């Protein structure tokens, strides 16, 4: 009889383990947050965005200057008189190739610097967001909070979206409290 009870119990465990996820997780509370939207809407994120825009504009001006130099060199090469020797033509072509290569390197370097600057400036913001989301999760009994992106969450009901709450709390951290309140 005892052996039959053990086999029956094991069978129940196997069947119970085969239940679909939603039934097994009926007591779980799940939320999500759109960190990209939050970064664009929080006050500190807007300041970072302005700073990055200024940095981008400065680097774009440098890149535009170099591009104009290359365009001028290309026009000069294209307008070489037919009687110019092949050696001079080859030398000008090599110089133009070098300038194009330098332009590509400059572009890649500037792009890398901007990416690094963005990561440097946004890292502390994302760290604060994580702390806020941990607090929301603990206070409101969330089992899981996911990040919404185009490839991760395709659909979720709006009541699961914690983005507005996180933005509100983040901006509240930055707002100086008035005396007398």
N, C-alpha and C positions, 0 to 999 in steps of 0.2 A: 504494500500500500504506500509506504514511504517513497519507494522508488517511483511509483506512478505519480506522486505529488511533485517530485523533483523534475520529472520529464514534462509534466503539465506546466510547471512554473517556468521552465526553460523555454517551452513553446510560446508562452505568453510574452516573455521577454523578447524573443525573436520577432513576434508579430508586432509588439509595441515599438520595437526599434525600427520597424519598416514603415511606420506611419509617415505621411508626408510632413515636410518641415512646418508648414503653418499650424497643423494640428498639434505637433509636438511642441511648438513654441507659442502656444496660445496666450501664455501669461507674459510674454516678452514685450517690451516697449522699444520701438525703433523710431529714430528720427534721422533727418538729414540736414545738411547745411551746404549752401552754395558759397564756397570760399572766394571764388572769383568775384561774384556780385558783392559780397561783403567787403572785400578789399577795395572795390571801386566806390562803395557807398560810405564807408566809415571816414571820419574826419582825417585821421592819421593817414589813411590810404590815399585820400585826395591830395594831401600834402606831398606824399611820396611820388604820386603820379606827376604833379607839377614839377618837382625836382628832376625826375627822370626826363620829362619833356624838355626842360632847359638843357640838360646834359645831351639829349639826343639832338637838339637844334644846333648846339655847339659842334658836335661831331659831324653832323650833316653838312655844316658850313665848311669844315675842313675837307670833307670828302668831295663836296662840290668844287672847291678850289683845285683839288688834284684832278678831278674829272675835266675841268676846263683846260688844264695844262695838257692833258692827254689829247683832248679834242684839237687843240692848237697844233700839237705835234703831228697829229694825223693829217690835218689840213695841209701842213707844211710838206709832209711826205707825199700826199696826193698831188700837190702842185709843183713837185720837182720838175724842172725843165727836162725834156727828152735827152738833151745833150749831156746830162750829168753822168759821170762815169758809174759803172756797175759797182765799184768799190764804195763809192759815196752812197749810192742807193742802198746797198747791203748794210752799210754802217747805220744809216738813218732808220732802216727797217728794224735792225737789232735794238737800236735806242728806243724806238716806239714799242717794241715787244717788252723791253725792260720796264718802261713806264706803265704799260698795261699790267704787267706782273706786279709791280709795286702798288698799283691802284687796287688790285685784287687783295693783296696782303693787307693793305691799309683797311679796306672794307671789312675783311675777316677780323682783324684786330679790334677795330672800333665796335663791331657787333659783339665780340667776346667781352670787351670792357663794359658795354651797356648791359649785357646779360648778367655779368658778375655784380655790377652796381645794383641792378634790380634785386638780385638775390640778397645782397647785403642789406639793402634798405627794407625789404619785405620780411626778412627772417624774424626780426623781433615782433612784427605785427602778427605773423602766423603763430608765433610762440604764445602771445597773449590770447589769440583766438582759441588756441588749444586749451589754455587754462580756463577760459570762460566756458568752453564747451564741456570740459570735465566737470565744472561746477554745475552747469545746467543738468548734465546727465545724472549727477549724484542727487541734486535737489529734487528733480522731477522723476526719478526712478527709471531712467533710460538704460536699457541693456546694451544698446548699440546705437551709435551716431555715425552715419556715413557721410562722405563728401559727395556732393552732387557734381557731376561733370557730364559732358555730352555722351561719354561712353560708359559711365558707371551706373547711373540711375536713369532708366528710360521713362519710368512712370512711378509716381508715388502721390498719394493724396496730399493736398495742400496742408492739412492739419499736422502732417509729420514734418513740415519744413520749419526748422529752427533758425533760419537765417535772420529774420527780422529781430528775433529775441537776442541773438548774438550781437547784431549790429547795435541795438539799443544799449545793451550792457557795455559794449566796447566803448561807445561814444560817451557813456556815463562816466567811465573811468577817466576820461580826458577832460570832462567838464569840471572846472573849479567850483567848489561849493560856496554859495554865498553866505556871508556872515549873518548870524541872527536866525538861521533856519535849522 
